[in-house]
Amino acid sequence: MPLAPPCYHVSTVLAIILALGTAISWGTNPLFARRAMLKVDVFSTNFYGIIAGLAVVTVYSFFSGELAVLPDMRSDQILTFVAVGICTIVLGRTSYYLSINRIGAGPSI
């Protein structure tokens, strides 16, 4: 007797699609960063990436209604997100882009 095909919940399928999109974006990021750094320095590349990301996240948050929770956030939550931003953007991404700039996109992965 053949097995019935699995029935996936919509949120499961969405999670799989989002994970695939994340993998693709992480995989292509060093290639785009390297190409950008042929014309501008590491810090400019990082700055323009932050500005573009901020614009996309702001538009998404506005239309999804997630901006409405900002006034209700506690100060410790805000400080946590500031720390995350410092670690990922300032330290992590800048160090990553510096390594891409020095040794190339392939070896830096």
Protein Blocks (a to p, Z undefined) as FASTA:
>chain_A
ZZddddddfklmmmmmmmmmmmmmmmmmmmmmmmmmmmmcfklmmmmmmmmmmmmmmmmm
mmnopmmmmmmpcfklmmmmmmmmmmmmmmmmmmmmmmmmmnojklmZZ
